[in-house]
Amino acid sequence: MSGDYSDRRRHPRVNYERAIYAEVVPPGSRSEAENTIIRCETVDISVAGLRIWVEEMVPQGSKLNIAVPMEEFTDNLEMVGNVMWAREAEDKQGFWVGVELEDSKREDMEKWFKAVQYLRSATSS
């Protein structure tokens, strides 16, 4: 899949690079044994989604159970996202993946929203 995905964005993005981990649940998966845990790197984030870089292709339509380590919190933020698109990265080996976040645990989504707002204000000043 190719093209410019910026026109699909409903929320402002913040460039933010950080290692996160995700459990990939492929479309139609019926067994947790089929799921793999991958290390990803965020590229940019918003309150409703993120673009990540991964070493191996993640199929469109997969669900991601995401763990975001946060220094400010003792526990990881745990969120759920859906892979909306995936394509080869132009500038390095691997793949770009667009993830739309679902409403998962309310507390974690509130913390994510606050973290994104903080990063937006820190980068715009």
DSSP file with accessible surface (Angstrom, degrees, kcal/mol):
  #  RESIDUE AA STRUCTURE BP1 BP2  ACC     N-H-->O    O-->H-N    N-H-->O    O-->H-N    TCO  KAPPA ALPHA  PHI   PSI    X-CA   Y-CA   Z-CA
    1    1 A M              0   0  118      0, 0.0     2,-0.3     0, 0.0    87,-0.1   0.000 360.0 360.0 360.0 131.3    0.0    0.0    0.0
    2    2 A S        +     0   0  110     85,-0.1     2,-0.2     2,-0.1    84,-0.0  -0.845 360.0  81.4-129.4 169.1    1.4    3.4   -0.9
    3    3 A G  S    S-     0   0   46     -2,-0.3     2,-0.6     2,-0.0     0, 0.0  -0.682  77.9 -53.3 128.9 177.7    0.4    7.0   -0.7
    4    4 A D        -     0   0  114     -2,-0.2     3,-0.4     1,-0.1     4,-0.1  -0.826  39.8-176.4 -95.6 119.9    0.3    9.9    1.7
    5    5 A Y    >   +     0   0   10     -2,-0.6     3,-1.6     1,-0.2     4,-0.3   0.497  63.0  91.7 -94.8  -3.4   -1.5    8.9    4.9
    6    6 A S  G >  S+     0   0   53      1,-0.3     3,-1.3     2,-0.2    -1,-0.2   0.806  76.9  65.0 -63.9 -26.7   -1.4   12.4    6.5
    7    7 A D  G 3  S+     0   0  125     -3,-0.4    -1,-0.3     1,-0.3    -2,-0.1   0.692  95.6  58.9 -71.6 -14.3   -4.8   13.3    5.0
    8    8 A R  G <  S+     0   0  137     -3,-1.6     2,-0.3    -4,-0.1    -1,-0.3   0.586  81.2 108.4 -86.0 -10.6   -6.4   10.6    7.2
    9    9 A R    <   +     0   0   82     -3,-1.3     4,-0.1    -4,-0.3    -3,-0.0  -0.525  40.2 178.7 -77.6 128.5   -5.3   12.1   10.4
   10   10 A R        +     0   0  179     -2,-0.3    -1,-0.1     1,-0.1    -3,-0.0   0.566  68.2  52.5 -98.9 -15.6   -7.9   13.8   12.5
   11   11 A H  S    S-     0   0   72      1,-0.0    -1,-0.1     0, 0.0    37,-0.0  -0.952  93.9 -97.4-125.1 145.8   -5.7   14.8   15.4
   12   12 A P        -     0   0   71      0, 0.0    35,-0.4     0, 0.0     2,-0.3  -0.296  41.3-136.6 -60.2 141.9   -2.4   16.7   15.4
   13   13 A R        -     0   0   69     33,-0.1     2,-0.4    34,-0.1    33,-0.2  -0.727   9.2-153.0-101.7 152.6    0.7   14.5   15.5
   14   14 A V  E     -A   45   0A   6     31,-2.6    31,-2.4    -2,-0.3     2,-0.4  -0.989  23.4-122.4-122.3 128.3    3.8   14.9   17.7
   15   15 A N  E     +A   44   0A 133     -2,-0.4     2,-0.3    29,-0.2    29,-0.3  -0.607  47.9 159.1 -68.1 124.8    7.2   13.5   16.5
   16   16 A Y        -     0   0   58     27,-2.0     2,-0.6    -2,-0.4    -2,-0.1  -0.911  26.8-160.4-156.3 117.6    8.2   11.2   19.3
   17   17 A E        +     0   0  157     -2,-0.3     2,-0.3    24,-0.1    26,-0.2  -0.921  30.6 139.2-107.3 123.3   10.6    8.3   19.2
   18   18 A R        -     0   0   37     -2,-0.6    24,-2.7    24,-0.4     2,-0.3  -0.970  50.8-109.1-159.6 144.1   10.4    5.6   21.9
   19   19 A A  E     +B   41   0A  30     -2,-0.3     2,-0.3    22,-0.2    22,-0.2  -0.613  43.1 167.6 -76.9 132.4   10.6    1.9   22.2
   20   20 A I  E     -B   40   0A   2     20,-2.2    20,-2.9    -2,-0.3     2,-0.4  -0.880  26.3-129.6-134.4 170.9    7.3    0.2   22.9
   21   21 A Y  E     -BC  39  67A 106     46,-2.0    46,-3.0    -2,-0.3     2,-0.4  -0.950  20.7-173.7-125.9 145.5    6.1   -3.4   22.9
   22   22 A A  E     -BC  38  66A   2     16,-2.3    16,-3.0    -2,-0.4     2,-0.6  -1.000  22.8-139.7-141.7 139.0    3.1   -4.9   21.2
   23   23 A E  E     -BC  37  65A  44     42,-2.6    42,-2.2    -2,-0.4     2,-0.6  -0.869  28.2-141.7 -91.6 122.6    1.4   -8.2   21.1
   24   24 A V  E     -BC  36  64A   9     12,-3.2    12,-1.0    -2,-0.6    40,-0.2  -0.798  15.4-169.9 -91.8 120.5    0.2   -8.8   17.5
   25   25 A V  E     - C   0  63A  33     38,-3.2    38,-2.6    -2,-0.6     3,-0.1  -0.919  21.0-142.1-108.6 101.5   -3.2  -10.5   17.2
   26   26 A P    >   -     0   0   39      0, 0.0     3,-2.2     0, 0.0    36,-0.1  -0.240  33.3 -82.7 -63.4 154.7   -3.5  -11.4   13.5
   27   27 A P  T 3  S+     0   0   77      0, 0.0    35,-0.1     0, 0.0    33,-0.0  -0.313 118.6  14.3 -55.4 133.3   -6.9  -11.1   11.9
   28   28 A G  T 3  S+     0   0   69      1,-0.2     2,-0.1    -3,-0.1    34,-0.0   0.517  87.4 159.3  80.1   4.7   -9.0  -14.2   12.6
   29   29 A S    <   +     0   0   29     -3,-2.2    -1,-0.2     1,-0.1     3,-0.1  -0.373  16.4 173.6 -64.8 134.3   -6.7  -15.4   15.4
   30   30 A R        +     0   0  230      1,-0.2     2,-0.4    -2,-0.1    -1,-0.1   0.401  61.0  56.4-118.3  -2.6   -8.4  -17.8   17.8
   31   31 A S    >   -     0   0   50      1,-0.1     3,-1.6     0, 0.0     4,-0.3  -0.996  66.8-142.5-137.1 133.8   -5.4  -18.8   19.9
   32   32 A E  G >  S+     0   0  157     -2,-0.4     3,-1.4     1,-0.3    -1,-0.1   0.755 100.9  72.7 -62.9 -21.7   -3.0  -16.7   22.0
   33   33 A A  G 3  S+     0   0   93      1,-0.3    -1,-0.3    -3,-0.0     0, 0.0   0.773  91.5  57.2 -63.7 -24.1   -0.3  -19.2   20.8
   34   34 A E  G <  S+     0   0  106     -3,-1.6    -1,-0.3    -8,-0.1    -2,-0.2   0.647  90.3  94.8 -78.6 -16.4   -0.5  -17.5   17.4
   35   35 A N    <   -     0   0   26     -3,-1.4     2,-0.3    -4,-0.3   -10,-0.2  -0.510  58.7-160.9 -81.0 144.9    0.3  -14.1   18.8
   36   36 A T  E     -B   24   0A  80    -12,-1.0   -12,-3.2    -2,-0.2     2,-0.5  -0.927  15.0-131.7-122.6 151.4    3.8  -12.7   18.9
   37   37 A I  E     -B   23   0A 117     -2,-0.3     2,-0.3   -14,-0.2   -14,-0.2  -0.883  30.6-174.4 -99.6 129.0    5.3   -9.9   21.0
   38   38 A I  E     -B   22   0A  40    -16,-3.0   -16,-2.3    -2,-0.5     2,-0.5  -0.920  25.5-126.6-124.9 151.8    7.3   -7.4   19.0
   39   39 A R  E     +B   21   0A 123     -2,-0.3    16,-0.4   -18,-0.2     2,-0.3  -0.831  36.5 179.6 -91.4 133.0    9.5   -4.5   19.8
   40   40 A C  E     -B   20   0A   0    -20,-2.9   -20,-2.2    -2,-0.5     2,-0.4  -0.828  22.8-137.8-126.8 166.6    8.4   -1.3   18.0
   41   41 A E  E     -BD  19  53A  53     12,-2.0    12,-2.8    -2,-0.3   -22,-0.2  -0.997  20.6-130.1-127.1 128.0    9.6    2.3   17.8
   42   42 A T  E     + D   0  52A   6    -24,-2.7   -24,-0.4    -2,-0.4    10,-0.3  -0.463  22.7 179.6 -71.1 148.3    7.1    5.1   17.8
   43   43 A V  E     -     0   0A  23      8,-3.1   -27,-2.0     1,-0.5     2,-0.3   0.693  70.0  -7.7-112.1 -52.7    7.7    7.7   15.0
   44   44 A D  E     -AD  15  51A   4      7,-1.1     7,-2.7   -29,-0.3    -1,-0.5  -0.983  66.7-162.0-145.7 155.8    4.8   10.1   15.7
   45   45 A I  E     +AD  14  50A   2    -31,-2.4   -31,-2.6    -2,-0.3     2,-0.3  -0.924   9.6 178.9-136.0 157.8    1.8   10.0   18.0
   46   46 A S        -     0   0    2      3,-2.7     3,-0.4    -2,-0.3   -33,-0.1  -0.889  50.0 -93.2-143.0 178.7   -1.5   11.6   18.6
   47   47 A V  S    S+     0   0   25    -35,-0.4    66,-0.1    -2,-0.3     3,-0.1   0.764 125.6  35.4 -67.9 -21.2   -4.3   11.2   21.1
   48   48 A A  S    S-     0   0   24      1,-0.1    53,-2.9    65,-0.0     2,-0.3   0.467 125.9  -9.8-112.3  -3.2   -6.0    8.7   18.8
   49   49 A G  E     - E   0 100A   2     -3,-0.4    -3,-2.7    51,-0.3     2,-0.3  -0.984  51.3-139.0-173.6-179.0   -3.2    6.9   17.1
   50   50 A L  E     -DE  45  99A   1     49,-2.1    49,-2.9    -2,-0.3     2,-0.5  -0.987  15.5-130.8-156.3 156.3    0.5    6.4   16.3
   51   51 A R  E     -DE  44  98A  45     -7,-2.7    -8,-3.1    -2,-0.3    -7,-1.1  -0.971  33.8-175.0-109.4 129.9    2.8    5.5   13.6
   52   52 A I  E     -DE  42  97A   3     45,-2.6    45,-2.5    -2,-0.5     2,-0.4  -0.836  22.1-134.1-122.6 160.6    5.4    2.9   14.5
   53   53 A W  E     +DE  41  96A  25    -12,-2.8   -12,-2.0    -2,-0.3     2,-0.3  -0.945  27.2 178.2-111.6 134.7    8.4    1.3   12.9
   54   54 A V  E     - E   0  95A   2     41,-2.3    41,-2.8    -2,-0.4   -14,-0.1  -0.951  33.9-132.6-133.2 155.1    8.8   -2.5   13.0
   55   55 A E  S    S+     0   0  142    -16,-0.4     2,-0.3    -2,-0.3    -1,-0.1   0.850  92.4  39.5 -74.4 -36.2   11.3   -4.9   11.7
   56   56 A E  S    S-     0   0  153     39,-0.1    39,-0.1    38,-0.1    -1,-0.1  -0.896  98.0 -91.2-119.4 150.2    8.8   -7.4   10.2
   57   57 A M        -     0   0   96     -2,-0.3    -2,-0.1    37,-0.1    40,-0.1  -0.228  31.3-155.8 -58.6 136.7    5.5   -6.7    8.4
   58   58 A V        -     0   0    5     -4,-0.1     3,-0.1     4,-0.0    -1,-0.1  -0.982  27.6-115.1-112.0 123.0    2.4   -6.6   10.6
   59   59 A P    >   -     0   0   63      0, 0.0     3,-1.8     0, 0.0    24,-0.2  -0.305  28.3-107.3 -63.9 139.2   -0.8   -7.5    8.6
   60   60 A Q  T 3  S+     0   0  110      1,-0.2    24,-0.2    26,-0.1     3,-0.1  -0.350 108.3  36.5 -57.7 141.2   -3.4   -4.8    8.1
   61   61 A G  T 3  S+     0   0   47     22,-2.4    -1,-0.2     1,-0.3    23,-0.1   0.324  86.4 133.4  92.5  -8.3   -6.4   -5.6   10.3
   62   62 A S    <   -     0   0    0     -3,-1.8    21,-2.7   -35,-0.1     2,-0.4  -0.381  53.3-130.7 -70.3 153.8   -4.3   -7.0   13.1
   63   63 A K  E     -CF  25  82A  76    -38,-2.6   -38,-3.2    19,-0.2     2,-0.5  -0.862  18.0-152.9-101.6 140.9   -5.0   -5.9   16.7
   64   64 A L  E     -CF  24  81A   1     17,-3.3    17,-2.7    -2,-0.4     2,-0.8  -0.973   9.8-156.0-117.3 126.0   -2.1   -4.7   18.8
   65   65 A N  E     -CF  23  80A  58    -42,-2.2   -42,-2.6    -2,-0.5     2,-0.4  -0.916  31.2-158.4 -94.4 109.1   -2.1   -5.0   22.6
   66   66 A I  E     -CF  22  79A   6     13,-3.3    13,-2.5    -2,-0.8     2,-0.5  -0.769  20.4-166.0-104.1 135.7    0.4   -2.2   23.3
   67   67 A A  E     -CF  21  78A  22    -46,-3.0   -46,-2.0    -2,-0.4    11,-0.2  -0.981   8.4-168.9-117.2 119.7    2.6   -1.6   26.4
   68   68 A V  E     - F   0  77A   4      9,-2.7     9,-2.6    -2,-0.5     2,-0.2  -0.934  16.9-139.0-111.0 110.6    4.1    1.9   26.6
   69   69 A P        -     0   0   39      0, 0.0     2,-0.4     0, 0.0     7,-0.1  -0.519  23.1-170.6 -67.5 131.3    6.8    2.3   29.3
   70   70 A M    >   -     0   0   17      3,-0.3     3,-1.2    -2,-0.2    -2,-0.0  -0.987  22.6-153.2-128.5 124.3    6.3    5.7   31.0
   71   71 A E  T 3  S+     0   0  142     -2,-0.4    -1,-0.1     1,-0.3     5,-0.0   0.845  97.0  58.6 -61.4 -34.0    8.9    7.1   33.4
   72   72 A E  T 3  S+     0   0  126      2,-0.0     2,-0.3     3,-0.0    -1,-0.3   0.675 106.1  54.6 -71.5 -17.4    6.2    9.1   35.2
   73   73 A F  S <  S-     0   0   61     -3,-1.2    -3,-0.3     1,-0.1     4,-0.1  -0.897  72.9-139.5-121.1 148.7    4.2    6.0   36.0
   74   74 A T  S    S+     0   0  144     -2,-0.3     2,-0.3     2,-0.1    -1,-0.1   0.822  90.6  49.5 -74.9 -28.6    5.2    2.8   37.8
   75   75 A D  S    S-     0   0  119      1,-0.1    -5,-0.2    -3,-0.0    -2,-0.1  -0.740  93.7-102.2-107.4 157.8    3.2    0.6   35.4
   76   76 A N        -     0   0   72     -2,-0.3     2,-0.4    -7,-0.1    -1,-0.1  -0.401  37.1-110.4 -67.0 151.9    3.2    0.6   31.6
   77   77 A L  E     -F   68   0A   1     -9,-2.6    -9,-2.7    -2,-0.1     2,-0.5  -0.736  34.5-153.1 -77.0 133.6    0.3    2.2   29.8
   78   78 A E  E     +F   67   0A 107     -2,-0.4    27,-0.4   -11,-0.2     2,-0.3  -0.957  23.9 161.5-116.0 121.5   -1.7   -0.6   28.3
   79   79 A M  E     -F   66   0A   3    -13,-2.5   -13,-3.3    -2,-0.5     2,-0.4  -0.890  31.6-132.2-134.1 165.2   -3.7    0.2   25.2
   80   80 A V  E     +FG  65 102A  28     22,-0.5    22,-3.1    -2,-0.3     2,-0.3  -0.959  27.7 176.8-120.5 135.0   -5.3   -1.6   22.3
   81   81 A G  E     -FG  64 101A   0    -17,-2.7   -17,-3.3    -2,-0.4     2,-0.4  -0.937  23.3-134.3-136.0 160.3   -4.9   -0.5   18.7
   82   82 A N  E     -FG  63 100A  42     18,-2.8    18,-2.6    -2,-0.3     2,-0.7  -0.956  24.9-122.5-114.9 133.5   -5.9   -1.6   15.2
   83   83 A V  E     + G   0  99A   3    -21,-2.7   -22,-2.4    -2,-0.4    16,-0.2  -0.653  31.9 175.5 -75.9 113.1   -3.4   -1.7   12.3
   84   84 A M  E     -     0   0A  77     14,-2.8     2,-0.3    -2,-0.7    -1,-0.2   0.760  64.7  -7.9 -89.9 -31.7   -5.0    0.5    9.6
   85   85 A W  E     - G   0  98A  20     13,-1.1    13,-2.3   -26,-0.1    -1,-0.3  -0.979  56.0-166.7-159.9 158.4   -2.1    0.3    7.1
   86   86 A A  E     + G   0  97A  10     -2,-0.3     2,-0.3    11,-0.2    11,-0.2  -0.976  15.6 160.7-150.2 140.2    1.4   -1.0    6.8
   87   87 A R  E     - G   0  96A  42      9,-2.3     9,-2.9    -2,-0.3   -85,-0.1  -0.984  45.3 -79.0-155.2 161.9    4.1   -0.4    4.2
   88   88 A E  E     - G   0  95A 146     -2,-0.3     2,-0.3     7,-0.2     7,-0.3  -0.359  48.4-115.7 -63.5 139.7    7.9   -0.6    3.6
   89   89 A A        -     0   0    9      5,-2.3     5,-0.2     3,-0.2    -1,-0.1  -0.608  19.1-151.8 -75.0 135.1    9.9    2.1    5.2
   90   90 A E  S    S+     0   0  137     -2,-0.3    -1,-0.1     1,-0.2     3,-0.0   0.865  88.6  41.6 -76.0 -36.9   11.7    4.2    2.6
   91   91 A D  S    S+     0   0  122      1,-0.1     2,-0.3     2,-0.0    -1,-0.2   0.484 122.1  15.0 -99.0  -2.6   14.6    5.3    4.6
   92   92 A K  S    S-     0   0   88      2,-0.1    -3,-0.2    -3,-0.1     2,-0.2  -0.982  89.9 -79.0-159.9 165.7   15.6    2.2    6.5
   93   93 A Q  S    S+     0   0  183     -2,-0.3     2,-0.3    -5,-0.1    -3,-0.1  -0.448  91.4  45.0 -70.0 136.3   14.9   -1.5    6.5
   94   94 A G  S    S-     0   0    8     -5,-0.2    -5,-2.3    -2,-0.2     2,-0.3  -0.855  84.3 -68.7 128.0-161.4   11.6   -2.5    8.1
   95   95 A F  E     -EG  54  88A  41    -41,-2.8   -41,-2.3    -2,-0.3     2,-0.4  -0.972  22.1-134.6-138.7 144.3    8.0   -1.2    7.9
   96   96 A W  E     -EG  53  87A  15     -9,-2.9    -9,-2.3    -2,-0.3     2,-0.4  -0.809  27.0-167.2 -91.2 139.9    5.9    1.8    8.9
   97   97 A V  E     -EG  52  86A   0    -45,-2.5   -45,-2.6    -2,-0.4     2,-0.5  -0.996  13.5-146.5-133.7 129.4    2.6    0.8   10.5
   98   98 A G  E     -EG  51  85A   4    -13,-2.3   -14,-2.8    -2,-0.4   -13,-1.1  -0.853  20.1-168.2 -95.4 125.6   -0.4    3.1   11.2
   99   99 A V  E     -EG  50  83A   4    -49,-2.9   -49,-2.1    -2,-0.5     2,-0.5  -0.959  12.5-157.6-121.0 127.5   -2.3    2.3   14.4
  100  100 A E  E     -EG  49  82A  66    -18,-2.6   -18,-2.8    -2,-0.5   -51,-0.3  -0.913  24.3-131.1-100.8 126.7   -5.6    3.6   15.4
  101  101 A L  E     - G   0  81A  19    -53,-2.9     2,-0.3    -2,-0.5   -20,-0.3  -0.524  14.4-148.4 -79.7 143.2   -6.2    3.4   19.2
  102  102 A E  E     - G   0  80A  62    -22,-3.1     2,-0.6    -2,-0.2   -22,-0.5  -0.716  34.4 -94.3 -97.8 158.4   -9.4    1.9   20.7
  103  103 A D        +     0   0  149     -2,-0.3     3,-0.1   -24,-0.1     2,-0.1  -0.637  63.9 154.0 -69.1 116.4  -10.9    3.0   23.9
  104  104 A S        +     0   0   41     -2,-0.6     2,-0.3     1,-0.4   -25,-0.1   0.085  56.3   1.1-114.6-126.4   -9.4    0.5   26.3
  105  105 A K     >  -     0   0  107    -27,-0.4     4,-2.4     1,-0.2    -1,-0.4  -0.484  67.6-140.8 -66.5 125.3   -8.8    1.1   30.0
  106  106 A R  H  > S+     0   0  192     -2,-0.3     4,-2.5     1,-0.2     5,-0.2   0.888  98.5  53.5 -56.1 -44.0  -10.1    4.6   30.7
  107  107 A E  H  > S+     0   0  129      1,-0.2     4,-2.1     2,-0.2    -1,-0.2   0.911 111.1  45.7 -59.8 -44.4   -7.3    5.4   33.2
  108  108 A D  H  > S+     0   0    8      2,-0.2     4,-2.6    -3,-0.2    -1,-0.2   0.891 111.5  51.4 -69.2 -37.4   -4.6    4.5   30.6
  109  109 A M  H  X S+     0   0   28     -4,-2.4     4,-2.7     2,-0.2    -1,-0.2   0.905 110.1  50.4 -66.0 -37.7   -6.3    6.4   27.8
  110  110 A E  H  X S+     0   0   83     -4,-2.5     4,-2.4    -5,-0.2    -2,-0.2   0.919 111.5  47.7 -64.3 -42.4   -6.5    9.5   30.1
  111  111 A K  H  X S+     0   0   67     -4,-2.1     4,-2.6     2,-0.2    -2,-0.2   0.903 112.1  50.1 -64.0 -41.3   -2.8    9.1   30.9
  112  112 A W  H  X S+     0   0    8     -4,-2.6     4,-2.7     2,-0.2     5,-0.2   0.940 110.3  50.1 -60.7 -48.0   -2.0    8.7   27.1
  113  113 A F  H  X S+     0   0  106     -4,-2.7     4,-2.6     1,-0.2    -2,-0.2   0.938 112.7  46.6 -57.3 -46.1   -4.0   11.8   26.3
  114  114 A K  H  X S+     0   0  145     -4,-2.4     4,-2.5     1,-0.2    -1,-0.2   0.905 111.9  51.0 -64.4 -40.4   -2.2   13.9   29.0
  115  115 A A  H  X S+     0   0   17     -4,-2.6     4,-2.5     2,-0.2    -2,-0.2   0.928 111.9  46.7 -63.9 -43.4    1.2   12.6   27.8
  116  116 A V  H  X S+     0   0    1     -4,-2.7     4,-2.7     2,-0.2    -2,-0.2   0.929 112.6  49.8 -64.9 -43.5    0.5   13.5   24.2
  117  117 A Q  H  X S+     0   0   65     -4,-2.6     4,-2.2    -5,-0.2    -2,-0.2   0.915 111.1  49.9 -61.2 -41.4   -0.8   17.0   25.3
  118  118 A Y  H  X S+     0   0  159     -4,-2.5     4,-2.4     1,-0.2    -2,-0.2   0.937 111.9  47.4 -61.9 -46.6    2.3   17.5   27.4
  119  119 A L  H  X S+     0   0   31     -4,-2.5     4,-2.1     1,-0.2    -2,-0.2   0.885 109.9  53.5 -64.3 -38.3    4.6   16.5   24.5
  120  120 A R  H  X S+     0   0   89     -4,-2.7     4,-1.4     1,-0.2    -1,-0.2   0.933 112.3  43.9 -62.1 -43.7    2.7   18.8   22.1
  121  121 A S  H  X S+     0   0   66     -4,-2.2     4,-0.7     1,-0.2    -2,-0.2   0.881 113.0  52.2 -70.8 -34.0    3.1   21.8   24.4
  122  122 A A  H  < S+     0   0   49     -4,-2.4     3,-0.2     1,-0.2    -1,-0.2   0.858 113.5  43.1 -69.6 -35.2    6.8   20.9   25.0
  123  123 A T  H  < S+     0   0   94     -4,-2.1    -1,-0.2     1,-0.2    -2,-0.2   0.698 111.1  54.4 -84.9 -18.6    7.6   20.7   21.3
  124  124 A S  H  <        0   0   99     -4,-1.4    -1,-0.2    -5,-0.2    -2,-0.2   0.590 360.0 360.0 -91.1  -8.6    5.7   23.8   20.3
  125  125 A S     <        0   0  132     -4,-0.7    -3,-0.0    -3,-0.2    -4,-0.0  -0.346 360.0 360.0 -93.9 360.0    7.4   26.2   22.7
